[in-house]
């Protein structure tokens, strides 16, 4: 559980760093990030990522008793 939270936080920080050098724009896909990001420790694959305008949704499939879903919005 802690490993998943840490991997998620590292990915969120990579998204923020990307936006900081790209005029506040989030990447279209995680592959656009220039820094390495961890995979979801529960699946061994990248987190699911969707971009809708200025909001990105990062999530992993539910595990017993644990749901991982984060929305990232970049302020103007």
Residue, then its C-alpha position, 0 to 999 in steps of 0.5 A: x500500500x505504501x509503495x503504491x502511494x509513493x509511486x503515485x506521488x512520484x508520478x504526480x511530481x513528474x507531472x508537475x515538473x512537466x507542467x512547470x517547463x511546458x507553460x502549465x500544460x500537462x502531457x497528453x500521455x505518461x510517455x511524454x514525461x522526460x523523467x523516469x516514473x515508477x510503475x504501479x507496484x500492484x500491476x507492474x505496469x504504468x498507472x492509467x492516465x487520462x487528460x481532459x483539458x487541464x485536468x489529468x486523472x491518474x489511477x490504478x486498478x482497485x486492490x482489495x480495500x484500496x482504490x488509487x485515483x488522483x486528479x491533477x489540475x494545473x492552476x493558471 
